[in-house]
Amino acid sequence: MPIDAAEALAAAPRVREIAWDHKDVQLYHLGIGAGLPATDPGELRYTLESRLHVLPSFATVAGGGAPGVTGALSGPGVDVDLARVLHGGQRLRLHRTVPVRGRARAASRVVAVHDKGTAAVLVLRTDVTDADGPLWTDEAEVFVRGEGGWGGERGPSGRPGPVPDGAPDHVAERAVREDQALLYRLSGDWNPLHADPEFAARAGFERPVLHGLCSYGATLKSVVDTLLDGDVSRVREYGTRFTGVVYPGETLRVRMWRAAAPDGGGTVRAEVSVRERGDAVVLADTVVRYSPTP
């Protein structure tokens, strides 16, 4: 069997040293669509080094290298065809505000292998720690089509339920530039699916698609800018499930429902769709948990 669940779960964490500085942060922010309008004070928080704040989803690319989805497929007990792989979901928990520059230790390991019958699901967890302690924990959920059915545990559904009834509290639209994927890939995800039309056609797409984690970052930016007054430090947790593809040149429509807590913190539920394709949903089960205003 290409996936040996016992071997994958028993494998020791893979540890690497990562480092980043303001240039990496700025490039990531530009890659998810920050900087328009270029002189807007709200955008300068993401693009100008003297005012720079780090959007927490930067954690998914900090230190460069292959994304977590790829990391889950190159360890002991896992030998699968990349053409069968889908990035199913991403979750992030912040222990502290991500600094503009840093050096840290990232330890990654497969923490769950679920049998969904027609697919296997791997969960890769990465814990990042610097000299002052834990910084963040992120989890990538990877679907491998055709690798289920060995009689393993199905695992929890992990879904937060449908979005609230009624109209959203806020709706934001984010235009995806034609060159967005070309810019985003400079942060470390070099998969030709996002740049090479011939490769994309062989994979069954009409043209190169946007990175799921680019949509992930753009969505968090929409929530932070719309509901958290641009204060990135208030984000505590962020998770989503990828349900469809986005093509460069399309428009993301982010619907947001806010549930505030008495202490000033709360939760934002979001659903992200593509306006040009009849609001086809591309990010679902999206939740941002935030802390009170400092």
VOGU-3710 file (C-alpha; in Angstrom, 3 decimals, decimal comma):
1> mpidaaeala> 0,000/0,000/0,000  1,494/3,416/-0,946  0,523/4,856/2,460  1,636/2,975/5,553  -0,254/4,807/8,293  1,661/3,221/11,166  5,041/4,104/9,660  3,972/7,651/8,807  2,675/8,304/12,328  5,708/6,752/14,023
11> aaprvreiaw> 8,242/8,794/12,066  10,285/11,318/14,010  9,585/15,011/13,351  11,599/16,590/10,592  13,283/19,700/11,917  14,663/22,606/9,950  15,894/26,068/10,759  13,974/28,891/9,106  14,658/32,614/8,851  12,907/35,583/7,290
21> dhkdvqlyhl> 13,128/39,362/7,149  11,102/42,327/5,943  11,726/41,557/2,256  10,126/38,108/2,601  7,135/39,608/4,392  6,677/42,362/1,811  6,945/39,903/-1,086  4,319/37,662/0,511  1,949/40,579/1,070  2,322/41,679/-2,561
31> gigaglpatd> 1,772/38,070/-3,616  -1,658/37,964/-1,964  -2,715/41,293/-3,461  -1,648/43,949/-0,937  -0,483/47,349/-2,084  -3,518/48,664/-3,973  -3,917/51,638/-3,838  -0,161/51,955/-3,380  -0,319/55,107/-1,192  -3,254/54,002/0,992
41> pgelrytles> -2,098/54,113/4,653  -3,898/50,824/5,262  -1,924/49,146/2,483  1,387/50,673/3,571  1,126/48,570/6,734  1,766/45,604/4,444  4,249/47,097/1,995  6,437/49,767/3,616  9,239/48,488/5,833  9,038/51,425/8,273
51> rlhvlpsfat> 5,357/50,617/9,033  5,354/46,880/8,442  3,035/44,455/10,226  2,965/40,727/9,422  -0,295/39,134/8,316  -0,370/35,844/10,292  -0,903/33,708/7,175  2,696/34,578/6,261  3,464/31,622/8,530  2,580/29,287/5,632
61> vagggapgvt> 5,611/30,520/3,629  8,034/31,714/6,337  11,523/30,432/5,653  10,747/29,548/2,036  10,989/25,973/0,836  8,224/23,611/-0,226  4,739/24,165/1,246  3,361/21,832/3,906  1,336/19,868/1,382  4,540/18,722/-0,301
71> galsgpgvdv> 6,191/18,015/3,048  3,462/15,563/3,975  4,212/13,515/0,864  7,945/13,068/1,252  8,209/11,326/4,610  8,396/7,697/5,766  5,344/5,597/4,981  4,115/7,844/2,171  4,710/7,118/-1,510  1,957/8,562/-3,688
81> dlarvlhggq> 1,361/10,031/-7,138  1,330/13,836/-6,901  -1,376/13,943/-9,578  -3,770/12,391/-7,035  -3,067/14,963/-4,338  -5,389/17,791/-3,280  -4,794/20,424/-0,611  -7,936/19,949/1,453  -7,578/22,483/4,235  -5,289/24,692/6,286
91> rlrlhrtvpv> -5,387/25,669/9,952  -3,181/28,107/11,861  -2,900/28,874/15,563  -0,872/31,878/16,703  0,965/31,763/20,027  2,468/35,231/19,565  2,478/37,966/16,945  4,696/37,010/14,017  7,743/39,331/13,995  8,902/41,202/10,901
101> rgraraasrv> 12,199/39,333/11,025  13,061/36,158/12,823  14,934/32,906/13,088  13,147/29,814/14,333  12,990/26,020/14,456  10,195/24,301/12,526  9,348/20,700/13,491  6,927/18,878/11,142  5,312/15,482/11,397  2,247/13,581/10,207
111> vavhdkgtaa> -0,148/13,559/13,175  -3,147/11,800/11,593  -3,958/9,469/8,703  -7,651/8,997/7,961  -9,361/6,490/5,691  -12,213/8,170/3,798  -12,920/5,135/1,625  -12,114/6,671/-1,741  -9,223/8,737/-0,402  -6,658/8,936/2,363
121> vlvlrtdvtd> -6,261/12,124/4,365  -2,924/13,100/5,885  -2,618/15,849/8,481  0,830/17,460/8,660  1,462/19,592/11,741  4,319/22,074/11,983  5,287/23,645/15,315  7,490/26,727/15,047  9,526/27,933/18,019  12,088/30,705/18,394
131> adgplwtdea> 14,404/31,681/21,250  11,459/33,131/23,198  9,219/30,056/22,882  6,364/28,864/20,633  5,429/31,164/17,723  2,770/29,302/15,746  1,357/25,901/14,877  -0,063/25,147/11,468  -1,728/22,082/10,003  -2,088/21,160/6,339
141> evfvrgeggw> -4,767/18,619/5,425  -3,856/16,605/2,337  -6,290/14,415/0,360  -4,775/11,583/-1,667  -7,397/10,283/-4,087  -7,624/6,535/-4,581  -5,563/5,649/-1,499  -8,350/4,914/1,012  -10,202/1,729/1,767  -7,736/-0,088/4,026
151> ggergpsgrp> -10,102/-0,147/6,999  -8,590/2,715/8,969  -10,383/5,292/11,101  -12,370/7,876/9,149  -11,429/10,621/11,552  -13,535/13,594/12,685  -15,407/15,710/10,166  -13,854/18,818/11,712  -16,440/21,125/10,192  -17,869/24,099/12,102
161> gpvpdgapdh> -21,305/23,789/10,481  -23,040/26,049/7,957  -22,598/29,784/7,941  -25,239/31,747/9,898  -28,669/32,305/8,389  -29,397/35,690/6,932  -27,349/38,267/5,094  -23,658/38,571/5,977  -22,524/41,436/8,164  -19,948/42,485/5,580
171> vaeravredq> -19,008/41,623/2,017  -15,619/42,429/0,504  -14,461/41,862/-3,059  -10,823/41,275/-3,977  -9,706/41,331/-7,608  -7,089/38,691/-8,414  -4,556/40,126/-10,846  -3,618/38,212/-13,989  -0,048/37,892/-12,708  -0,991/37,092/-9,090
181> allyrlsgdw> 0,087/33,442/-9,173  3,388/34,371/-10,865  4,125/36,781/-8,034  2,897/34,537/-5,209  5,040/31,579/-6,317  8,180/33,635/-5,606  7,487/32,979/-1,905  8,381/29,310/-2,392  5,646/27,280/-4,110  7,110/26,546/-7,553
191> nplhadpefa> 4,443/24,056/-8,673  4,120/24,603/-12,464  0,347/24,140/-12,129  0,250/27,818/-11,188  2,307/29,141/-14,105  2,656/26,701/-17,028  -0,426/26,487/-19,306  0,666/23,128/-20,770  1,139/21,585/-17,327  -2,215/22,967/-16,162
201> aragferpvl> -3,922/21,456/-19,233  -2,407/18,035/-18,486  -3,806/18,337/-14,956  -7,282/19,003/-16,353  -7,502/22,788/-15,977  -8,248/25,289/-18,722  -5,313/27,454/-17,597  -2,964/27,866/-14,591  -4,798/28,176/-11,279  -4,142/30,383/-8,282
211> hglcsygatl> -2,469/28,817/-5,256  -5,013/27,859/-2,617  -2,797/29,440/0,026  -2,839/32,700/-1,935  -6,643/32,788/-1,645  -6,187/31,798/2,008  -3,973/34,824/2,666  -6,147/37,223/0,666  -9,199/36,128/2,653  -7,523/36,718/6,006
221> ksvvdtlldg> -6,405/40,157/4,831  -10,017/40,957/3,916  -11,198/39,970/7,393  -8,439/41,887/9,171  -8,919/45,036/7,093  -12,728/44,954/7,229  -13,472/43,838/10,790  -10,286/44,155/12,870  -9,214/47,683/11,900  -6,124/46,303/10,194
231> dvsrvreygt> -4,738/44,988/13,493  -2,992/41,727/12,558  -2,008/41,078/16,187  -5,625/40,281/17,117  -5,772/37,093/15,005  -5,512/34,027/17,221  -6,658/31,168/14,929  -7,538/30,827/11,274  -8,724/27,815/9,333  -10,443/26,964/6,059
241> rftgvvypge> -11,352/24,142/3,704  -10,501/24,412/-0,008  -13,493/23,509/-2,167  -12,706/24,916/-5,609  -10,106/26,590/-7,800  -9,543/30,269/-8,506  -8,143/31,512/-11,811  -5,992/34,653/-11,985  -8,099/37,534/-13,272  -11,188/36,528/-11,312
251> tlrvrmwraa> -12,759/38,288/-8,329  -13,008/36,830/-4,844  -16,185/37,680/-2,952  -15,706/37,317/0,825  -18,900/37,139/2,879  -18,382/37,628/6,620  -20,555/36,962/9,663  -19,233/38,332/12,949  -19,986/36,958/16,412  -18,477/39,283/18,993
261> apdgggtvra> -17,720/38,227/22,560  -18,340/40,430/25,641  -14,581/40,861/26,160  -14,160/42,453/22,718  -12,879/39,329/21,002  -14,934/36,943/18,945  -15,246/34,887/15,798  -15,687/35,638/12,117  -17,285/33,025/9,856  -16,543/33,548/6,184
271> evsvrergda> -17,420/32,024/2,836  -15,408/32,854/-0,263  -16,712/32,557/-3,807  -15,774/33,598/-7,339  -18,043/36,362/-8,607  -17,563/35,601/-12,312  -18,651/31,958/-11,979  -22,011/32,389/-10,307  -20,476/32,698/-6,840  -18,920/29,228/-6,964
281> vvladtvvry> -17,609/28,597/-3,443  -13,827/28,133/-3,237  -13,188/28,461/0,524  -15,709/27,018/2,982  -15,851/26,345/6,724  -13,672/29,427/7,151  -13,233/30,645/10,732  -11,115/33,467/12,172  -10,907/33,739/15,958  -9,634/37,038/17,311
291> sptp> -8,716/38,618/20,637  -9,991/41,851/22,184  -8,484/45,194/21,201  -5,205/45,588/23,143
//
